[in-house]
Amino acid sequence: MNESQNSPNEIKKKNNRTLWVMVFLFGLPYLVAFYFYFGTDKFTLDKTNYGTIISPARAIPDVELIKPDNSKFRLSSLKGKWVLASIGNSDCKQDCIDNLYKIRQIKKAVGQEYKRITKLFFLKDKNNIESFEKLLKEYPGMDVIMPSGNDYNNHLSNFFYENKEVENGIFIIDPLGNYMMFYPKGADASKILKDVQRLLRVSKVG
């Protein structure tokens, strides 16, 4: 029997096999990347995490930013590290101070893994920059950045979650430059630490 004489069922089976072969070939690179990123423990992470996982993870555009001294900064310089970050004003009130403290203590608490983590504060203004810089002396190693020019709103929108700005919350950027986990204001530092320790343990990057 030639191909033109194949029954409809045989033709359907052949088409299904072709479809699954294509799905496998095109999906394999994503499966491999997934494995090298989280291994087989990603499913455990989904069930036990304290923070809200941003799904899908949101790539942060590598726009040009500046530090308070006007030197240039790019987020791509942080790739390869897990980033613990927060957003706030230079008039850093108690919630802001609490986040600086939590981020500092979490990095200390991971022990020998501390080199895999960097700290970031996204500053919204420079109105009280002198008092803010004085405060930062208690939190050495914290990168402080802000948008260059007047492009605040466009860049800050990258850190929104459910249409709410994450100001006074804490968020995590993964070593590939993706915004992937969020903690609201007042989140429990000990539970954030457990999430971070788990990420460091299961991740095969950073």
N, C-alpha and C positions, 0 to 999 in steps of 0.2 A: 504494500500500500504506500503510495507516494504522499508527500506532504499535503497536497491538495485534497487527499482522500481521508486525512486524519479526522477522527470524530471530534465534535465540539468539546467533549470532556478532556480528550488528549491535548487539544489546543489550549484549553484553560489551564491544565496542569503545567504545560510547558511555559505559559506566560507567567504563572505564579512562581515557578522556579527562577525564571529570569528576573522577576521583580525582587525576590528575596536575595538573589546574588548581588543585585545593584544596591539594595539596602545595606547589605553586609559590607560591600566594598567602600561605599561612601560613608558609612557610619563607623567603620573600624578606626579611622584616625581620631575621632572624638572619644571613642571608648578607651583607646590607648592613652590619650591625653588625660582623661578622667582618672585612669588608674595611676598614672605617674603623679597626679596632683594629690589625690586623697587615698589611693590604694583601696582596700576593701572596707575600710572603716568609715566611709562617708555616710553609710546608712545608719550607723550607730550615732554619728554626730547629729544627724537630722532629728533623731528621737530624743536626744538628751541635752541639746544645747539650751542655754538660758537666754541668749540674745536672739533677736529676730534675724533669720537668714534672708538676705536680699536675693530673691530668686526670680530671674537669673541674675547673677552677679553683674554689677554695672561698671563698665570700664570708665575710669576717670580720664577725661581728655588731658593731654599733656600740654596745657597752655602755659604761657610764660607768667610766672608769679614773681613777687618780690618779697624780700625780708624787710623788717622795719627800718634797716639802714639803707634801703633802696637797692641793695645788691640783688641780682637776678637769681631765680630759683625755678627748677622744673621738677614736677612730681616724678618724672622718669628716673631721677637720681636716687629715688627710694626703692626702685624695683629690686627684687631679690630679698626684700625685708618684709616682715609683717609690721604694719603701721597701726599703732594705737593713736587715735586722733580725736580732737574735739574742736568745736567752733564757738567763738564768743566775742564779746566786745573788749576793748582795752580797759573799760571800767569793769574790771573782773570782780563780780560779786561772789557770794558764798557758793552758789551752784557751780560757777566757773572754777573757783578755787578747789572745790571738792573734786572736780574732774582732773585738774592738774595733779592733785595728790593721788587719786586712784591710779592714774596712768603711771605715775612714778613708782608707786608701790607694786603694781602688777609686774612691771618690768623687773624690779628687784627680786620679786618672789619667784620668778621662773628659774632662778639659779644660773647654771652654766648656759642655759639657752638664751640668756639675755642679749647676746650678740645678734640673734635673729630678729630682734624687735627694735624698732625706732619709734620715736614719739613726735607728734605733730600737733600744732595748734594753728587753726585757721582764724586769723585776726580780721574782724570786720571793719575796724576803724583805727585811727591813730590819735583819737581825741585825748586820751589819757595815757599816752605811750610811755611817759617817764615813770609813772607809778606802776604800770604793767611790767616794764623791764626790771624795775626794782623787785617786784614780786617774783619774777622768773629766776632770780638768783637762787631761790630755794629749790628750783627745779632745773638743774643743769642738764644739758643735752636735749632740750626740747626745741625742735625746729619750729620757728614761728614764721608763717607766710601769709600773704594777702594778695588779692588781685592787683595787677598793675593797671594804671589808669582808673577809669570809672566803671570797669566791667564787673562790679560786685555781683549783681543779681544773676547775670548769665552763668557765672561760675558757681555761685552758691547753689544754684538749682541742681547741680550735679549731686549735691548731698541731701536733697530732699528725700523724705520717706513718707509715702501715703499723703503727698501734698503738704507735709509739714517739715519745716526746716529742723534740722537736728541740733540746733543750738542748745547748749547745756546738756546734751547727751554725749555718748561716746560711740565711735564707730571704728570698724576695722577695715583696712585696705589690705588685700592679700599681696603676696610677692609678685604677682603678675600685673598689679596696678588696678585691681577691681575692688570697688566698694562692695563688701559682701556680708557685713553683719552690723547690726545697730542695737544700741542700748539707750533707753530713754533717760531723762533726768532722774536722778535718785537711784539708779540701778545699783545692785549689791556688788561691791567690788570683789568679794570672795567668789561669787558665782561667775563674774566676768573672768576672773583668774582661772577658774576651772575650764571655761570655754577656751581660753588662750592656751592653756596647757594641753588640752586635747587637740587643738589645731596644730600645735607644734609637734605633737606626737604622731598624728596621722598623716600630716602633709609631707610629701616627698619633694617639695620645693621650698625655698626660703630657709 
